[in-house]
Amino acid sequence: MNPSPRIRFANSARPVRTLGLGVIGLGTVGTGTLKVLAEHRREIQRRLGCNLQLKVICSRSVHKRDLSWLGQPVKITSDWRKVVHDPEVHIVVELVGVLSTARAIAFAVLDAGKHLVTANKQLVAEHGAELVERSRAHNVGLGIEACVAGGTPVLHAVREGLAGENFTAVYGILNGTTNYILTEMERRGCAFNEALAEAQEKGYAEPDPTFDVEGYDASYKIAILAMMCFGQAVRIVDIPVEGITHIDQVDFAYAHRLNHTLRLIAGARRRAGNRLEVFVRPMMIPTASRLAGVMGATNGILLVGNKGGNTSITGRGAGGEATGVAVLSDVVQIARSIAAGSSISTPFGYENWNPPRIAAPDENVVATYLRLVVRDRPGILGRVCAILGRHRINIDSVLQEPDCKKQHLPFVMTLEATKEKHVTRALKEIARLPFLAEPPLLLPFSDLP
Ligand SMILES: NC(=O)c1ccc[n+]([C@@H]2O[C@H](COP(=O)([O-])OP(=O)(O)OC[C@H]3O[C@@H](n4cnc5c(N)ncnc54)[C@H](OP(=O)(O)O)[C@@H]3O)[C@@H](O)[C@H]2O)c1
């Protein structure tokens, strides 16, 4: 790295540097980050005690953009390599979104011996180990806070504030789009499609919402969070993922009768033999649980430690400026380390990782919620009960909301705790019954505190 000019503030005896910042990507988060930087420049300067200067901005269409609101002259380029190799830039912020481009930028930045901050969850979940290796090889910082829960500083909390803890589980509502949809369905009793259309109108959901509503976005985030909490590599392919498209408003009516509600939970927990179970799925959670109170596009995380008990943290999971705060918090951490001349700590909080040891999820013993929608006729209950009985599954209760159409009649069975693999097998048989008007829905009950 080129030596940067040392400056001395009037009230400081300590010599400090001017640190140059380059930002690649000028979309939602890039613009939000620059707006926060422009607004909080003085505060950040006071916190840092050294001079952080925005040197260069890059996006494909940057030459067409009006950047007068930045209030300062800055170099612009549409070629990200010019940011990486700009001798005035020490810290590069990567916010381009596209995985292949983000990976190329990230590797080039680290290999050039520069510090990297990224908000790309997919990049970090899939290439985290390689990023760490390269950042260590070049003794540079790697900031990843914005990858999980946007503006909610959960990664810092796990890595720094709870570094003395031994976690047994972490559960999160990590996708604001799906939580907005579910909590609107719950609050207003509207259908999934109506809540989705509204989320798209308000900018909470993409025109193609698949990445969010099918649970993929949350799977990258829980992979990172699990690696951070347990110091164990987690591969995306090992995470069973189930989305929320098959949830109906009637499920909330039944959930409430059972003092529960429904949320898309991304979780990781220790299982026997030091194996880790990682999953993304909709779950029935008690209405009194902490995550049940996480409403709208908010994110919430519950960390379960074996000494400190339950620690929860909630906040904004997306949005340009909220995520920009997380990006700048990483920049501040890295700048502090550089100014103090200290070595950079590992972003995942572990110097040594365990290899992936994943528990089979269907070995879990869980109580479940089974919702069937049928064309009504005599003998339905008997046939379903016969299948459950053959698989040695006990029924806890049978519920039916009044005033439903005979040709599209939902009813619910709650099943006593049993190995999930038995219920899954029974479900396959039930799904073939001729009177079903819709595929059956099976959800686990969770005893989340
Ligand atoms: N949106 C959120 O609330 C949020 C929250 C947390 C994390 N994140 C993560 O933050 C990252 C950025 O998300 P975003 O929503 O800000 O994305 P976005 O709105 O799509 O913006 C992407 C930006 O990258 C630029 N870009 C793309 N390819 C480029 C290339 N080859 N060279 C130069 N610039 C290029 C685009 O330039 P042009 O506009 O000029 O084409 C655009 O300015 C993603 O990894 C995302 O997962 C987003």
The ligand as a MOL file (V3000), in Angstrom:
LIG
                    3D

  0  0  0     0  0            999 V3000
M  V30 BEGIN CTAB
M  V30 COUNTS 48 52 0 0 0
M  V30 BEGIN ATOM
M  V30 1 N -31.0460 -3.1050 -1.3640 0
M  V30 2 C -30.9110 -3.3720 -0.0620 0
M  V30 3 O -31.6900 -2.9120 0.7890 0
M  V30 4 C -29.7610 -4.2490 0.4100 0
M  V30 5 C -29.6300 -4.5570 1.7740 0
M  V30 6 C -28.5290 -5.3140 2.1950 0
M  V30 7 C -27.6000 -5.7440 1.2710 0
M  V30 8 N -27.7700 -5.4530 -0.0540 0 CHG=1
M  V30 9 C -26.7470 -5.8920 -0.9930 0
M  V30 10 O -26.0590 -4.7410 -1.4640 0
M  V30 11 C -25.5830 -4.9380 -2.7990 0
M  V30 12 C -26.0950 -3.7940 -3.6810 0
M  V30 13 O -27.4910 -3.8400 -3.6990 0
M  V30 14 P -28.3650 -2.6650 -4.3550 0
M  V30 15 O -29.7630 -2.9480 -3.9590 0
M  V30 16 O -27.7900 -1.3440 -4.0510 0 CHG=-1
M  V30 17 O -28.1700 -2.9870 -5.9160 0
M  V30 18 P -28.6300 -2.0960 -7.1610 0
M  V30 19 O -29.6040 -1.0730 -6.7060 0
M  V30 20 O -29.0090 -3.0300 -8.2260 0
M  V30 21 O -27.2930 -1.3300 -7.5880 0
M  V30 22 C -26.2080 -1.9590 -8.1900 0
M  V30 23 C -25.2180 -0.9010 -8.6600 0
M  V30 24 O -24.0630 -1.5620 -9.1490 0
M  V30 25 C -23.6870 -0.9940 -10.3850 0
M  V30 26 N -23.0180 -1.9830 -11.2100 0
M  V30 27 C -23.4730 -3.2000 -11.6100 0
M  V30 28 N -22.5500 -3.8210 -12.3630 0
M  V30 29 C -21.4990 -2.9840 -12.4570 0
M  V30 30 C -20.2320 -3.0510 -13.1060 0
M  V30 31 N -19.8780 -4.1180 -13.8160 0
M  V30 32 N -19.4060 -1.9990 -12.9880 0
M  V30 33 C -19.7690 -0.9070 -12.2800 0
M  V30 34 N -20.9520 -0.7850 -11.6290 0
M  V30 35 C -21.7980 -1.8030 -11.7310 0
M  V30 36 C -24.9870 -0.5320 -11.0010 0
M  V30 37 O -24.6330 0.4740 -11.9420 0
M  V30 38 P -25.6740 1.1780 -12.9300 0
M  V30 39 O -26.8540 1.6140 -12.1140 0
M  V30 40 O -24.9230 2.3240 -13.4330 0
M  V30 41 O -26.0120 0.1550 -13.9570 0
M  V30 42 C -25.7280 0.0000 -9.7830 0
M  V30 43 O -25.3660 1.3190 -9.5140 0
M  V30 44 C -26.1100 -6.3170 -3.2010 0
M  V30 45 O -25.0980 -7.2680 -3.0080 0
M  V30 46 C -27.2660 -6.5700 -2.2550 0
M  V30 47 O -27.5060 -7.9520 -2.0060 0
M  V30 48 C -28.8220 -4.7140 -0.5140 0
M  V30 END ATOM
M  V30 BEGIN BOND
M  V30 1 1 1 2
M  V30 2 2 2 3
M  V30 3 1 2 4
M  V30 4 1 4 5
M  V30 5 2 4 48
M  V30 6 2 5 6
M  V30 7 1 6 7
M  V30 8 2 7 8
M  V30 9 1 8 9
M  V30 10 1 8 48
M  V30 11 1 9 10
M  V30 12 1 9 46
M  V30 13 1 10 11
M  V30 14 1 11 12
M  V30 15 1 11 44
M  V30 16 1 12 13
M  V30 17 1 13 14
M  V30 18 2 14 15
M  V30 19 1 14 16
M  V30 20 1 14 17
M  V30 21 1 17 18
M  V30 22 2 18 19
M  V30 23 1 18 20
M  V30 24 1 18 21
M  V30 25 1 21 22
M  V30 26 1 22 23
M  V30 27 1 23 24
M  V30 28 1 23 42
M  V30 29 1 24 25
M  V30 30 1 25 26
M  V30 31 1 25 36
M  V30 32 1 26 27
M  V30 33 1 26 35
M  V30 34 2 27 28
M  V30 35 1 28 29
M  V30 36 1 29 30
M  V30 37 2 29 35
M  V30 38 1 30 31
M  V30 39 2 30 32
M  V30 40 1 32 33
M  V30 41 2 33 34
M  V30 42 1 34 35
M  V30 43 1 36 37
M  V30 44 1 36 42
M  V30 45 1 37 38
M  V30 46 2 38 39
M  V30 47 1 38 40
M  V30 48 1 38 41
M  V30 49 1 42 43
M  V30 50 1 44 45
M  V30 51 1 44 46
M  V30 52 1 46 47
M  V30 END BOND
M  V30 END CTAB
M  END
